[in-house]
Amino acid sequence: MAGIGIAAGAIGGFALARLAGGYFQTSGCRALFDSGLAIVPACGAAIASMLPAARGARIDVMQALRSD
């Protein structure tokens, strides 16, 4: 889900940057900078998914099945 959101945001951002490029002077370095910013939410999503997965991996499967 995070990948879909990052991809949608990148596509929308590039489209808006291209549209704004007709009105303002933009450079190619700006697009590279914006692409680099996608690393921040990707790392946040990875950490947010690893924490519950690590906690779930410590649970004994048989004990979890018996408790239900």
N, C-alpha and C positions, 0 to 999 in steps of 0.2 A: 504494500500500500504506500509505503514511503517512496519507493521508486517511481510509482505512478504519479504521485504528487510532485516529486522533484522534476520529472519529465514534463508534466503539464505546466509547471511554473516556468521551466526553462523555455519551452516552446512559446508560451505567452509572453515571456520577457523579451525573447528575441524578436517576436512579431511587433511588440510595442516599441522596441528600440529601433527597429527598421522604420516604423511609422514616424517616430520622433526624429529619425535621421533626416527626414525631408524638411523638418522645421529647424533643427539645431545641428551644429557640427558635432559629430561623434567620431570616435577613433576605434580601431580594432582592439586596442588594449582594454577597452571598457568591456567588450564581450568576453575576453579572456578572464578578466577580474570577476565578472558575474558568474561565469562558469565555475570558477574556483570557490565561489560562495556556496555552491551546492554541496560542498564537502561538509559544511557545518550541520545542516539538517540530516544528512546521510549518517554522519557519526552519531548524532543524537538518537536517531531511530535505531541504529545498531546497538547502542548501549541500552536503550529502553527495552529492546527485545531480548537482549542477553541476560539481563538481571532476572526476569521471571523464568526464563528457560533454565538458568543455572539452579535456581531454587527448586524447580520441578525435577531436575535431574537428580537431586539428592534424596528424593522421596523413594522409599522402597515400593516397588510395583505391587507386590503381593499384599503389603499392608494397605496400600491405597485401594486395591480391589476389594479387600475384606471390609473396609470401613463403609463402602457404599452399600 
